[in-house]
Amino acid sequence: MQIGMLWLDSDRHADVALRIERAAQYYRAKYGRQPNLCLVHPRTAGDQPPRQVSGLEVRTSRSILPDHFWLGVEERNKAKLASVGQAA
């Protein structure tokens, strides 16, 4: 994912899946398409982070600030080609 939307949700009492869903709802309303990837800081994700929320793949990344969610569309074909090229 090269371009995405950064979303701040500081409601630490809410479940991380709910926080991701709120961000995804805003993304759909603003951009008119469904995101398929959400990056979240490991501390925000918690001990048992969900792997998927409403069709979004959820990954942890220390490069994302705590309580922030980076949502966007990862092109699946490009991701597969990149991983094949790295394996060679």
C-alpha positions as MATLAB code, in Angstrom:
seq = 'MQIGMLWLDSDRHADVALRIERAAQYYRAKYGRQPNLCLVHPRTAGDQPPRQVSGLEVRTSRSILPDHFWLGVEERNKAKLASVGQAA';
ca = [
       0.000    0.000    0.000;
       1.574    3.239   -1.150;
      -1.285    5.666   -0.410;
      -3.806    5.501    2.386;
      -5.793    7.408    4.955;
      -4.394    7.941    8.441;
      -7.110    7.829   11.098;
      -6.751    8.781   14.764;
      -9.077    7.076   17.231;
      -8.031    7.756   20.807;
     -10.986    5.878   22.363;
      -8.841    3.328   24.190;
     -11.894    1.863   25.951;
     -13.351    0.633   22.654;
     -12.360   -2.702   21.141;
      -9.728   -2.381   18.410;
     -12.056   -4.071   15.889;
     -14.697   -1.392   16.535;
     -12.109    1.344   16.117;
     -10.992   -0.151   12.787;
     -14.598   -0.461   11.635;
     -15.243    3.232   12.412;
     -12.212    4.186   10.333;
     -13.332    1.911    7.481;
     -16.825    3.428    7.490;
     -15.337    6.909    7.145;
     -12.971    5.705    4.393;
     -15.883    4.205    2.412;
     -17.955    7.381    2.776;
     -15.076    9.673    1.790;
     -13.449    7.692   -1.038;
     -16.342    5.575   -2.301;
     -14.480    2.291   -2.134;
     -13.734   -0.426    0.372;
     -10.245   -0.482    1.916;
      -8.681   -3.931    2.139;
      -5.734   -3.259    4.464;
      -5.339   -1.624    7.862;
      -1.982   -1.070    9.552;
      -1.975   -0.494   13.297;
       0.692   -0.135   16.006;
       1.213   -3.376   17.995;
       0.385   -1.649   21.297;
      -2.919   -0.416   19.872;
      -3.696   -3.840   18.384;
      -3.322   -5.538   21.759;
      -2.220   -9.034   22.736;
      -4.645  -10.816   20.390;
      -4.988   -8.534   17.344;
      -7.676   -9.464   14.847;
      -6.389  -10.714   11.501;
      -9.455   -9.354    9.704;
     -12.176   -6.825   10.438;
     -15.083   -6.440    8.014;
     -13.054   -7.669    5.059;
      -9.916   -5.674    5.922;
      -6.657   -7.472    6.515;
      -5.153   -6.148    9.758;
      -1.378   -5.989   10.151;
       0.737   -4.498   12.892;
       3.563   -2.078   12.219;
       5.747   -0.116   14.605;
       5.941    2.663   12.005;
       2.310    3.581   12.743;
       1.773    5.801   15.770;
      -0.243    4.357   18.676;
      -4.000    4.966   18.336;
      -3.606    5.620   14.589;
      -4.905    3.413   11.799;
      -3.587    3.532    8.236;
      -6.228    2.264    5.825;
      -6.034    1.838    2.104;
      -6.115   -0.514   -0.828;
      -3.250   -2.905   -1.372;
      -3.076   -4.082   -4.938;
      -2.985   -7.859   -4.558;
      -1.325   -8.584   -7.918;
       1.484   -6.101   -7.243;
       2.012   -7.549   -3.771;
       2.296  -11.075   -5.206;
       4.724   -9.954   -7.913;
       6.881   -8.149   -5.342;
       7.074  -11.199   -3.100;
       7.962  -13.441   -6.058;
      10.699  -11.008   -7.136;
      12.168  -10.932   -3.619;
      12.290  -14.720   -3.401;
      14.507  -14.996   -6.480;
];
